Amino acid sequence: MSEVPAPLVVVGAGVAGLSVALAAAPRRVLLFSRAAGDGATALAQGGIAAALAPDDDPDQHAADTLAAGAAHNDAALVSRLVNGAPEAIRWLAARGVPFDREGSGWQLGREGGHQRARIVHAGGDASGRELLAALSGAVATAPHIERREGWTLRSLRLQDGRIAGVGLARTTGRGEVQIETPDVVLATGGIGALFAATTNPPGADGAGLAIALAAGAAARDLEFVQFHPTALAVPGLRPLPLVTEALRGAGAVLRDAQGRALMAGVHPLADLAPRDRVARRIWSELRSGGEAWLDATALDASAWRQFPTVRSLCLAHGIDPRVQPIPVTPAAHFHMGGIAVDARGRSRLPGLHAVGEVSCSGVHGANRLASNSLLEGVVFGRRLGEWLRKPGVSPRTNVAAQSVVLAPAAAEPALLQLREWLWQGLGPVRDEATMRHALARIDAHAGLSESWQAGLARQLLLSAIARRESLGAHHRVDVSPDSSIHQRIATPAYGENN
């Protein structure tokens, strides 16, 4: 058998994929993405959570993370995340992320679920865009990284029960490439684009998750989908612009059509309650024929300077948020579930790794704490890249190889139906009858049932049906409250946590 050094293939160029690629030096990295900035990172208005204030510490950050996640989190990984947060901020700053400052210190904001002000922003509410620009610039000058845009994951090649290569296709539909490698990192993002209302870009369609499961990777916690409470409610717009949680941290208040505070008496943190609680309250108000508005008219000019993105998005749709309340709706935002991975990002399928939203290590539990997502991508992306620094080898043998190819995609008209059925069945409030109705409709749809999107949707629905309790973002109205468990110890992640 002859052995040759093999590259590390990273699919996805959001914060997680970029962090893996940079940290893997000096190993040669092939970094593939559909297009520059087409992922969710660039849309992130919230910043990065880190215990940097004198009255804060990682233990308090961990407590808030566990509380938001309904204690379904992997506590060891939560500890690793929060203790790695201050260093992650310093690492990003050293790579040019222009974090907002107050004098010589950090400017810290507060968001839902946080007991302390610990959110570091860049460019006010343009944090994701600024972070992506800085890391993309670092990648462009890194000699070990070859970046290729305009490609999408098409197949995984297996040999002797492990990854042996990857196939990618041009997004234009012309041209494919096969790369021999024992190490593939999926950083392909979430599943929000499968829902009728979402803050996610079109590329967050779950394709990476679907092909990994088809190849033999295990899934974990697929039923846990987070809905951001405050997307800008613009009929027919896709994706829906995000109205950052930090606006509520600065004093904005959610109100109904009569001007009453929607969160009054619902949760001790009121408008800064965890996202699942706020999203369910707004969902219920809208379903009952009411309206939901975010009133930020009390913010002064100084406060509004922190939110240029929100202001420009609202103005583009005829709303001046300084003098008018903002119409809002819940929207699919983040998937806590995904490819089951251990503490190093390894899946059950040897050689296949996952990081960021496509993965599930258990760190977010049943409901992600605000501003822990960019943090996860940096902390665990860097750790995975460092672990994969040593070049792998690709054996050249006569052993038969198997290619697992993504099933055909559904056409857009069928996808419109799928998104609506998932929105109804897997929205912020769920019941078995509606979920089974969505399953039946998917199975009966001739243009949808054999697609990979339908296959993934079935797995999401079946996971949600199987969990007969309310927990975090998974809220069942057809089970007794006595059978719902809101505080628990999570099932360990796949593999060893080391």
Buried (B, 14 or more C-beta within 10 A) or exposed (E): EEEEEBBBBBBBBBBBBBBBBBBBBEBBBBBBBBBEBBBBBBBBBBBBBBBBBEEBBBEBBBBBBBBBBBBBBBBBBBBBBBBBBBEBBEBBBEBEBBBBEEEEEBBBBBBBBBBBBBBBBBBBBBBBBBBBBBBBEBBEEBEBBBBEBBBBBBBBBBBEEBBBBBBBBEBEEEEEBEBBBBBBBBBBBBBBBBBBBBBBBEBBBBBBBBBBBBBBBBBBBBBBBBBBBBBBBBEEEBBBBBBBBBBBBBEBBBBBEEEEBBBEEBBEBBBBBBBBBBBBBBBBBBEEEEBBBBBBBEBEEEBBEBBEBBBEBBEEEEBEBBEBBBBBBBBBBBBBBBBBBBBBBBBBBBBBBBBBBBBBBBBBBBBBBBBBBBBBBBBBBBBBBBBBEEBBEBBEEEEEEEBBBBBEEBEEEBBEBBBBBBBBBBBBBBBBEBBBBBBEBBEEBEEBBEBBBBBBBBBBBBBBBEBEBBBBBBBBEEBEEEEBEEEBEBEBBBBEBE
